[in-house]
């Protein structure tokens, strides 16, 4: 145990072999590693020579140990009005059965398997099965388009594709098998088989003879009671997860086995302060995103605590959907996104206050910076500790965070606090020179990175080097984000570096302006973008969603502009404020500022495969056209 955050963090940087070696000892290894860390810039290997299995550590050691009857996976689906609880032993048996299916279909170590499924237990069983038998899973979010799925098929070249007939969102059936069929028609690479779990949501399934196989039938015919876990090298890949990106071909983040396993297990105590027999963990993400991989599936199971799998949205069938689940299962730690908080903020607080939420110990937020008004609303209404933290698909676990399992540091609303264990993050200028406290710059990390980070970009080492390690000199990892580090060592992430607004020589992070707009009591949600202007070069346009029952007026818009003038400065004052009922977002909840900018500037919108609702684009487009007319623009 460490006496303080500073002591622990210093040890993780100066003596990583000792620090992470102690964490690795808490898990099962068939063969101990030769060393803890081996570096060959810009590549690094954690626990080389070690042999282990991710599924064994997540299931077998609990199911065959003292957690045989302990709840492992809790499934709640307001979409279908179903729920199910799997014990560790039950989940272990189901994974073994499906492991037999994949083995009998010829899947071997190193084969890729694409999983295109909604938030159902079978998707988790599929993931665990893959890592059990040494296959590399690539989960594709079950809301992506046929084009996006086809692109991932072509890149990963999977042996199998696992899917189901349909999902459900806000009560509407989403025909997944139909999308799969279209994607396979589009892709240049073909898969051997499509294995389909039939939920009986879609009665119009088109079965392709010789290719499509029924999940339930395969379990009966090819399932096995026990399949020995594949002994994996620590440095063997566990999965590929594609980042959608804003332009260009999606990057396949390739994750290792041992380093990822050690990092996730360690963070459950260090960051989330979780303990077996006490905690129930609820990440509201989707398994199609890295948060779902790490903190719905692997990390809670590695620690041996129940994890909640939720199929639905926070507002369906009512705005208490999450609160009901928390009350029902006595959830103690919640991990969600600021966007979801802002959505819930639009509804009367009765939906929250009518539920017993006293079990919650911490409420973590990530995905984008948490603005101060959202933080304050959550703290005041939930009466629990709200912890903002920051990380990326590439990192696999948090990079900036509070660490209450070691020491709970004083909170600064709006800051994700300090570097996580093993991360040496700094703020630099364009030339890679570290900037003094209080100055805005690029957020980077010093080499080597802690365990759990991406090995490389799948099939493209050169892209890995160019994207992450060759932007700045000095062996610095490029996060792609803009930030400030204050005099106390706290970080403030201001947004993507390519979204920084440059006005009259000043560089303004979108977050600074948005936080000022959000401080107005009438505003539930906002985003601000910098757009080209003939006179000033760049101007700010603010889009806002108002709280329920509040009507837009010109006076209200003037008040919002004045708040920005007062809090950020006249240079940042929006040229216009437009009220809309929704903002264009990715399905993971991130606001797509490039869409707003593109619509305003009449530019090609690029890849829209991750968009949550195209209706929001239409609405914003109409609003922009009206705005341009009002402003006398063409």
N, C-alpha and C positions, 0 to 999 in steps of 0.2 A: 504493500500500500504506500501511496505517496502522500505527503503532508500538504501539498498544495499543487495547483495547476502549474505554476512556474517550475517547480521541481520536476514534475512528471514530464512536462513538455521539453525541458532542457535535456532530460535523460533520453527522450525519444529521438532528439536530434543529434546529440553528442555520442550516445552509446546505443544506436539502433539495434545492434546485435543482442545486447542484454535486454533492452526494453521489449522488443518483439519476440525474442527467444522465450521470455517468461510467459508471454501470451500464448505462444504456440504450444507450450507444454500442457496447457489446459485441454488440448484436443487430442484426438486419436491419430497416430501415425503408424502405418505398417512398418515403415523403416524411417528412422530419424534422418533428418537432413544433414548434409555435409557441412553446411554453413548457413547462416541466417540470410545474408545478403551478398549478392555478386553483381557487380556493375560493369557495364561495357557501354559507356555513353553513346547514344541516349537510351539504351536499353538497360533494364535491370531485372534480376531474378531474385525472388524471395523464396527462401528455404530450398535451394537447389539440392538435388539428391534425396530429398524427402519423398516418401510415398504415402498417399492417403486416399480418401474418397469423400467427397462432399456429402453425398447422400448418407453414407454410413454415419458421419458425424451429426447430421441433421436428424436422422431417424433411428438407425439401429441401436446406437449406444443408449438412447432413451427408451425405445420400445422394448429392448431386451434387458433393460436395467430397472431403475426405480421409478420410471415414469410411464410404465406400461399402460396404465389406465388413465393417465393425465390427458386432458384435452390438448390437442395439438392444433387442429384447424377448425375454426368456427365459420360456417358459411351462412350469410344472410342475404336473401334476394327479395327486396321489396318488389322488384320487377315481376317475379313469378309467385310471390307470396310463399316462398319456401325457405327453410333453414335446415342446417345439418351440422352435427358436431362429430368430428373424427378424433378418437384418442390417438396417441402415438403408435400404439400397436395396430389399430385399425388402419391408419394411414400407411404404416410400414407394410402391412399385408397387401393393400391395394397397389402400392408401388411395386412390390415383388410380382404381383399378378401381371401388371402391365409391362414390366421388364421382360417377362416371358414372351409376351406378344411381340415386342420389338425385336428381341433376340431371334425369335422364330421367323420374323420377316427379313432377317439378314442384316440388321443394323449392328455394326461393330464399332469399336473404339475409333474415334476421329470422324465418323460420319456426321454430317449435319442433318438436323431435323428441325423443320419450321413448325412452330406452334401458332396457329391463327385461331384463337379461341377467346370467348368472353370470360368474365370473372366467375368461373365455376370450379368446383373441386377437381374435376378431371384435368383442367389445365395445370394445376399445381402438381397433380399426380404425374402428368406428362413431363414436366420440368424435372422433377426428382428422379423419374425413371431414366431420363437421358443422362444425368450426371452419375447415376448408379452404374450404368453399363458403359460409361465412357464416351457416349455420343455428345456432340456439341449442339445444344439447343439454340435456336434463334426465335425468340418470341416476337411476333409482329402484332402490334396493337390491333384489336379486332374492330377498329373503326377506320382503319386505313383503306384507301381506295384500291381497286384492282391494279391500277398502274403502280402504286407504291409496293404492293405485294409482289407484283411481277418483277420489279427491280431488285427486290431482296432475294427472290428465287434465283434470278440470274447471277447475283453476286455470290450467294452462299452455296449454290448447287446442291440442294438437300437431297437426301436419299428418300425421305418421307415427308409428307405434309400432314399435320394433325389439325382437324377442325371439327366443327359441329354444324348442325343444320342452320341454326340461327341464334342470335342474341336478342336482347330486348333493351330498349332505352326509352325512358319516359313512357312506358306502356306500348311502344311501337316495336314491332318485330323487325329485326335487321337480318336479312338473308345472307348469312356468311358463306354457305356452300355455293351460292350463286356467284358471289364475288371471287371465290377460289376458282371456280370453273372459268370465269372470264380472265383471271390473272394467268392461269395456265395456258390459255389460248394466246395471251399476249407475250408470255415469256419465251425466250429462246432456249432456255434449259428446261428439261422436263423431269418430273419426279417419278419414282417407281410406283408409289402408291399414295393415295389419299385415304387416311383413316378417319372415319366420321363418327362422332358421338351424336346420336340422335336424341334431341330433347323434345321432339314432337311439337316444336313451335312452328315449323314450316312444313306444310303437307305437300309441297310441290317440288321436293328434292329430285334433282336429275342425277340418277346413279349412272356412272360411266363404267360399263362392263370391262373387267380386266384391270381396272385402275383403282376404283373406289371399293373400300372395305368397311364393313360395319364394326364399330368398336365393341359392342356387346357380344356379337357373334365371335369375334376374335378372342375375347376374354374366355369364353366358354371352350373354344377349341384349342387355343394356344397359350392361355394364361398358365403361370407356374406358381406353385406355393412358395418357392424360394429361388432367388437368383443371386449368386455370389457377387458382391460389389467388385467392380473392376478396380484393380490397384493402379492408381494414377500417380504419375510424377507430379510433384508440387507445381511445376511450371507448365504442365499440360493445360490446354484451353478447357474452360468449363462452358462458356457460351459466347455467342456473338449478339450484340445489341446495336441496332442501327440508329444513329442519330439522324433526325429528319433534316437538320440544317436549313438554312434560308435559301441557299443557291447550290447548284452543283449536285453531284452524286452523293447520296447519304453515306456516311462513314460507318463501317462495321467495327465497333469497339470490341476488341478481343480481350476477354478476361481470363486470368489464370485460375488455378484451383486452390493451391495452398495459401498463397498470400491473401486472396480474397476471403477465404474461410477464416483465417486468423484475424483479419481486420474487422470483419462483421461481428464475430464473437466478442472481440475486445470492445467495440463501440457500444454494444448493448449494455455494458456496465459503465464504461467511461462517459458516454454521452447521454444515453437514455436512462441510466440509473435503474435498470431492470434486474430483478432477481426471480429465480424459480420459486414457485409456491406463493408468490405475492402478486405478480403482475400479469395483466392481459393486454396485449398490444394490438392497436388498431391503426393501420396505415390506410388512409382513404384513397390511395393512389390506384393505379391499374398495373397488372403484371406486364403490360406492354412497355412500361417505362422502367428506368433503373431503380426508382424508389420501390416499385412493386417487386422487382427481382430481389433487392437487398432486404427490404423491411416488411414485405408481406410474407415472402417465402423463406429465404435462407437464414437471416439473422435471428428472428425469434425462435425458429426451430433448432438452430445451433445451440441457443441458450437453454432450450427446453421449456418454453412458456407458450401459452395459447396465442395464436395469431388470427385476426379477424379478416375474412375475405368477403368483401361487400360488392354485390352486383346492383348498381343503380347510381342515382345522383342524390345530392343532399336535400333536394326539394321534392322528391317523388316517393310516394303519392302525396306527402305533405312536407313542409319545411322542417319537420322534426325527425326525418328519416335517420340521420346519424345519431341524434340524441336518444332515440328509442333504442338503438343498438347498444349504445354506451350504458344506458340504464339497465337493459336486459342482462348484459354479461358482466357488469361491473368493470368496464374497461378502465385501466389505470393510466395508460400512456397513449396519446393520440398523435399521429403525424399527418398533417394535411398541408394545404397550400393557402397563401394569402388570398388568392382569387376566390377560393371557396368561402372564406370568411366574408369577403366583400359581397358575395352573392347572398349569404345568409343575413348579412347586415341590412339588406333591403326589406326583410320581413319583420313583422312584429316580434318582440322578444318573448312573447307568451309561448311560442313554439319551443324555445329553449328552457324557459323557467318552469314549464309544466312537467319537466322530466327531472328525475333525481340524478344529478351529475356529480355527486359528492365523491364518487370513486376516483375521479380524474386527479392525477398527481401532476402531470405535465402535459402541455399541448405544444407540440413542435410544429413549426411552419418552415417550408422551403419551396423552391421552384422559381421564385423571383423575390426581390427585396420586399420585406414587410414594412409598409409605411407606418408612421407613428399613429395616425388616426385609427387604422385597422388594429394595431397592437393595443391601443388604449381601449377600443371598443371590446375586444376579446377579453382583456384583463378585467374590465369592469363587469361584463355580463357573465363570464364563466367563473370568476373569482379563483382562478388558478394561475400558475406560472406559465406564461407564454414565452417560448424560446424560439427565436428566429435562428436558423442556420442555413449555411450555403454549401452547395456542392454541385457536381455535374455528372452526366452520364459517364464521362471518362474516369472520374475519380472512384465511383462505386460506393462511396460513403462520404460523410461530411468533411469539408475542408476548413470551414470556419464555423465555430460553434461554441456555446457554453458547454461545460463538462461537469454537470452536477454529480456524476458518479465519482468524481475526483474532488472537485471543489466548485461550488456554485458561485460564480463571479457576479458582482453587481451588474444588473441589467442596464443597458443603455437602449431605450426604445429606438428601433430603426437600425441597430447594428447587430450583425450576427456574431458579435464578440471577437474572439481571437482564433488563431490557428489551431486546428485539431492536432491530435498527437501525430508526430511524424511529418507534419507539414511546416515548411519554413517559407511562409508567404510574405512578400514585400510589394511595395508600390514603386514603379520605375517610370522613367520618361521613355521617349521613342528609341533612345540609344541604349536602354537597359541600365541606366544609372539610377540607383536608389534615391528616391525623393524624400525630403524632410517631412516630418509630421505635418498634417494639415493640407498638403498639396495633392491635387488630383493627378492620377496617372493610371498606368496599366497594372493590373493585378497579375503577378507572376509567382511561381514557386521555384525554389532552388532544388537542383538535382542532388540526390535521387529522391523520388517520391516514395511515400510510405506504401506498405503492402495494400493490395486490392485495386490499384490503378491499372489502366489498360496496358496490356502487353505491347500492342501495336494496333494499327488499322488492318483489319483482316485482308490478307492478300496484297497489302500495299505498304511496305515498310517506308518507302520514300515519302508517301503522303503523311505518314505518322511523323517523320522527322521534320518535314516542311511546315506542317500545321502547328505542331506543338513545341518544337525545339529550335527552329531556325528563324523565328520572328525577331528574337532579341539575342544579342551576344551574351556570353557568360553562363551557359548551361542553365537557362531559365525556361521553365515551362509556361507556355502562353495559355492563360485561361480564357482570353478573349473578352475579359470584362474590365470595366473602368472602376476605380475605387479611390478611397482616401483612407489613410491610417492616421488616427489622431494621436495626441501626445501620451495617452494612456495605453497605446498599443491596440486599441479597438479598431476594427475595420468597418468601413461603410461602403457597400457595393452600390455603385451608381447606375449600373446597367451595362449592356453590351457596348464594347468599345466602338463598334461600328454604328451604334445608335446615338453616340454623343452628338449633341447639337452645337454647332459652331456659329456663334453670332458675333459679328463685329470683333473678331479676334479672341472672343471668350469661348471656352469649352464648358458646356453645361451638360451634366448627366440628366437623362430623362427623369430619373427618380427624384431629383431635387425639386423639379417643377411639379411633378405629379403629387408629391407629398404636400406641397402647399395647397394645391387644388383640393386634395382629399380632406384637408382640415376644415373645409366649409361644411357645416352641419347638414346641408341638403344633399351632399354628394355621397353616393354609395360606392362608386367606382369611377376611375378615370384613366386615361392614357393621353400622353402629349407627344407630339412628333414635330420634328423640324422639317419644313418643306421649303422648296426653292421659291425665292421671291425676286422679281425683277429689280426692285429698288434696293432691298436690304441684303440680298444674297440668300439669307435663311430667316424664316420667322417661325414662331411656335403656334401650332393649332392644338387646342385642347378639346378632347371629346369626353363627355361626362354622362354617367348614368345616375339618375336621381333616386333617392329613397322613395319607397311607395307612398303615394298620396301627395307628393310635392310636384307642383306644376312649373314648367320653365317660364321664365320671364326675362325681359331684357335687363331689368334691375338685378336679377340674380346673376346673370352673366357678367355684369359689370362688377359685382361684388367678388366674384371668383377671380377676375383679372386683377382687381385691386389687392387681393390676398397674395397673389404671386408677386406683384410689385413690392409689397411690404416685406415679404418673407425671403424672397430670392433676389429681387432687384428689378428695376425698370427694364433692363436688357432682356430679362426672361419673360416679361409680360406677354401672354398669348395675344396674337393678333385677332383671334376669334375663338369663341367657345361655342361648341355645338352639342346640344343635348340629344342623345340617342337612347334607345331602350336596351341595346346590347352592343358589345364590342366584339370584333372578330378575334377569336382565340383558337389556339391549338387545342386538341382534345386532351392534352395534359394540363390545360388551364392557363397557358401563357398567352398574353395579349400579343397579337401579330402587328406590331407597329409598322413593319414594312408594307403590310397590306394597306394601312391607312395612308402612308406616304405615297404608295404606288397609285392608289385611286385618286388622290389629290393631284398628283403630277401627271395623270393619264399615262402611266407606264405599265409595262407588262407585269402582272402580279406574280408570275413564276409558279412554283409548286404550291398548290392549295390542298394537297392530300391530307394534311393534318388539321384542316380547318374544322372547327366545331359545328358551325351553322352558317351556311352560305347566305342565309337571309340577312345576317348582320352586315355582310358586305353590301348587299343591295341597299339597306337602310342608310349605311354610312355614305354610300355613293350619292344617294338622293340628297342627303343632308349637305354634302360637300358642294353639289351643284347649286343648291339654294344659297349656300354661303358665298360661293363665288359670284353669284348674281348680286347678292347684297353688298359685296365688297367691290363690285364693279370690275371683277376679273373676267377674263375670257375663259 
